[in-house]
Structure formats: structure tokens, C-alpha cells
Amino acid sequence: MRKPTATFKVALEIWLSKKILYRSVKTALVVGTILAFINHGDLIISGALTAECWIKMSLTCLVPYSVASWTATRAQMENIELA
């Protein structure tokens, strides 16, 4: 069994890898855009977005990015543990 710090280091390396980063950013852009239109569609269409709305939409994109990154990292970690 690995030490928690070693496991964290490996997980962080996987999380920040180009492959995971690229895939997660694509997911965040697609899903985040859909969520932004669901939550702020009326303001987007009318052009009445406030600074607060822009901040909320940016934070909304972090959710799918985090989920995609976490899922991919866990999958790779499990593959390493099985090997």
C-alpha cells in the first residue's frame, strides 16, 4: 500500500497531465456552455449580462472540469493499482 503523500503526488501528476487537462477543458466548455444557457439564457440573449453573471458562468464551468478531471484521474489511479 502506498503512502498518502505518494498517492497524492501521483494523482496530482495525472490530474495535471496534458491528456487529462485537454479532455477536461473540452468537457467543461461544452457542458459549461449548456449550463450557462440553462441558467442565464435570457440574460445572454438580451445582452444584459452583469459582472456577477460572468463570474457565476465561469464558476459553473469549473464543475464539469473538476468532475471530468476527477473521474479520469481516479480511473487511471485504479489502473495503476491493478497493475
C-alpha positions, -999 to +999 in steps of 0.1 A: +000+000+000+013+035-009+018+063+015-009+090+012+016+116+001+029+094-027-006+087-038-014+124-038+017+131-058+008+105-084-028+117-085-017+153-090+007+144-118-022+125-136-047+154-129-023+179-145-012+158-174-018+172-209-042+144-218-065+149-188-062+187-189-072+188-226-101+164-223-114+181-192-112+216-207-132+204-237-158+188-214-160+220-193-165+242-224-193+221-238-211+213-206-204+247-191-219+264-221-250+243-219-253+250-182-248+288-188-276+288-213-299+269-189-291+292-160-286+326-178-301+321-213-325+350-210-297+374-200-273+360-227-299+365-254-309+400-242-272+410-238-279+421-202-251+401-185-237+416-154-202+411-140-218+388-114-233+366-142-200+363-159-184+352-126-212+327-120-209+313-155-171+309-151-176+291-118-202+269-135-176+257-159-154+246-131-179+220-120-177+198-152-140+204-154-135+191-119-158+161-124-141+152-157-106+156-142-115+137-110-131+108-129-102+104-153-077+107-125-094+080-104-097+057-134-060+060-141-052+055-104-073+024-103-055+010-134-021+017-117-033-001-085-044-031-105-011-034-124 
